[in-house]
Amino acid sequence: MTDALLETLSASSAQPIEPRREVVTAIPGPKSQALHERRVKVVPPGVHSVLPVYIEAANGAVLRDVDGNQFIDLGAGIGVTTVGHTREAVVDAAKAQLDSFLHTLFTITPYESYVRVAELLAQHTPGDFEKHTVLVNSGAEAVENGVKIARKYTGRRAVAVLEHAYHGRTNLTMAMNYKAAPYATGFGPFAGDVFHAPSSYPYRDGLSGEEAAARTIAYLEKRIGASDLAALVVEPIQGEGGFQTPAEGYLPALQEWTTRNGVVLIADEIQSGMGRTGRWFASEHFGLVPDLVLSAKGIAAGLPLAGVTGRAEIMDAAQPGGLGGTFGGNPVAAAASVAVFELIERDGLLAEAARIEKTLTRGLTALQERFDIIGDIRGRGAMMAIELVQPGTAQTTKAPNQEAVNALAAHAAQNGVLVLTAGTWGNVLRFLPSLAISDELLEDALGVLADGFAAL
């Protein structure tokens, strides 16, 4: 690391971040623009940034860029810093592990923190049966391992996913995603034996949970056949798909069918897990008890860690040496993860998610009453979204309004609020704040959005 970079990091950590929005330059500012010029010379355009402001420090729910602008962060690194940026307990745990050792490889010489994370996942994932866990590096890697474990256990080939799903950027997960662009365009050929079943999308399909499940099951039985299906992978609340929240009864009906037919039900809780929705895992909202649960993102508050947790008899199907990886369950990330679990318990952060849902729902409903392009408000806890439609179509065609979403995200960024877009048609604004965000910051961010809506 260069002396200049060390000095920058030292200076940024010495300056406390006040919990407020503050815009002091154009967005992006001159220092961010200079860094961006360096970036484009060495980083390919495929690694795209939503907002090219370069961050020097963060705390709680606020980001500060190199120009001194402070942003209310409603994205949390796409659901990663769920407990807040640079929470002291998490940072201290990681620092303590750094002083001990950085790496041994758990499959060579193991260590306690990996075991402790597995114990905590067994405790907090749905179901009171015996569970085992393998730790890996990323959400996509967790998906890959979940699928291969299910195939090994069942001896079957096919994998089913739901429409509007997103599962990653590896070869298998690109095939599992519903939307090709930009994640898969031109990157084929892709893995085979992946099937996309109709999902529950209450705002657009108008189906009850029972009706939507019958449609999904009919597809699985006719298009694949239960005897060839190894796993059904579902996001209890879809992420990139626009926070689709299924109709009541939909997921339990799928679980009943998969159990009856020996199909492994995998819950991709990579974005919706770790307390974000007001429960440890979003499956709990729907009475869902998956066979396997996939964790990542918020599990280690920003350090790379992911896991596959599930029924011991399924997880144990893999032969010795069949699971693992060089960096899977890295000791520093595992130490941070233990601190995250303890922090959620100690600070009652599940209740904070419920508070955030209440504040966002109240504010977004008020906006919906003023602006008819807000067709739907949905989600749970600190995982909320609004779907925008063309004026006058909310009760008829529900024509997607991506232009308004892009304009609002740009307006928010120029005024110190980072908000993410999503949805199959790009017409969803999603809100993924950390559980550390205050109502004052939420109200301020909603005020910025209200101004943006008024300016459309």
Protein Blocks (a to p, Z undefined) as FASTA:
>chain_A
ZZklmmmmmmmmmpccddbdddfbdcddfklmmmmmmmmmmpcfklccfblcdcfbdehj
accdfkopacddfklonoilmnoghifklmmmmmmmmmmombeojmlmgcfklmmmmmmm
mmmmgcjbdcdddddfbfklmmmmmmmmmmmmnopabdcddehiafbjbfklmmmpmblb
lklgopaccdehiacdddddfklnopafklmmmmmmmmmmmmnopmlmmbdcddfbackn
oopacdehklmmmmmmmmmnopacdddfklmgghlnopablklmnopacfbdcdehjlno
opacddddddfklmmmpcghiaccfkgopaklmmmmmmmmmmmmmnopmmmmmmmmmmmm
mmmmmmmmmmmklmbdcdehjbdcdddddehilmmnopacfklmmmmmmmmmmnopacdd
edjklpaccddddfkbcfklmmmmmmmmmmmmmmZZ
